[in-house]
Amino acid sequence: MSGSELSRRAQKILHAVITEYLHGGDAVGSRTVTRRHDLGLSPATVRNVMADLEEMGLLEQRHSSAGRVPTATGLRFFIDSLLKVRGLSPREKEEIRERVTAPTPDEVVANASRLLSDLTQHAAVIIAPDPDQQRLGQIEFVPLRDGKLIAVLVTTDGRIENRLIVDDVDPRRLERIHNYLNQQLSGMTIDEVRERVIRELGEDKNKYDEAIAAALRLGHAVFVAPPERPATVLVAGQANLIHEELAQDRAKELLKTLEDKETLVRLLDRTRTAAGLQVFLGAETAMTALSGASVVAVSYGPEDTPIGALAVIGPMRMNYGKVMSVVDVTAETVSRLLAELQS
């Protein structure tokens, strides 16, 4: 449903009802709307419009004598068409930067998860940067016994990773191999390195220089068939879920879900491939444990190649304006800090 399908008066009343509900948590009656919102309408008129909104599936009346609360459809319309998100002040943005700033990417991401939980009082989930999007600084092979080598990878942001490979390359060729690979591959993402190695292997000119052939063979062993590494997922503020407006059994199920890293990765992977801030309401998450919860999520990293995602998970009755602002600014801050660490 678009905003144009609702009269201006109906939009104002729906906005008032949902705002009151999100703030107080109680069913909202017509007198509350007229008393707290300057609409210039009588309670009877507001009551009639609320009844129309109920017929449209945007509001519901759980008890005949009570006021109305928004449905998931009503909340979706509110978020998409009526909500005005207040931007954070320069001081608030600076505070986020101060609290997230750290000397390493891992610490930046960890700080961001704690910050999101603290500022929103909900649970926070972050998928750490995709290792394949890290940029290679340099690579060096250290020979061991029995034809084994340790490949030492150093990324531009200072991460160091060792990978064991088996190859009978002549140790005397290693210096030239290091020079060739670093000259060809330094500064590329691991994904780009993989594509480059495969392409170079297929070119005939590289088959006749033994050192280059060995370098590409080693590069293939390191980058094209690396060991599978599960995504790193950080979760903070799980205890907040216990105190929120979730049924006790639902809260327990949600806590179990937060322990299932693969489930969280599937959820946030949808965010990494989507543009802008995403809000999933209940069933939209496609997860039973989140049927009574909301997820506000966004990707971070370069706009054209996001390297991770972060989210806040809480009840459907949350302060969407504040949470969306905090999530958005935190993602921007993490993106800038990680870029600075790589420069």
Secondary structure by P-SEA (a helix, b strand, c coil): cccccccaaaaaaaaaaaaaaaaccccccaaaaaacccccccaaaaaaaaaaaaaacccccccccbbbbbcaaaaaaaaaccbbbbbbcaaaaaaaaaaaccccaaaaaaaaaaaaaaaaccbbbbbccccccccccbbbbbbbcccbbbbbbbcccbbbbbbbbbccccccaaaaaaaaaaaccccccaaaaaaaaaaaaacccccccaaaaaaaaaaaacccccccccbbbbbccccccccccccaaaaaaaaaaaacaaaaaaaaccccccccbbbbccccccccccccbbbbbbccccccccccccccccccccaaaaaaaaaaaaaaaaaaaaaaaac
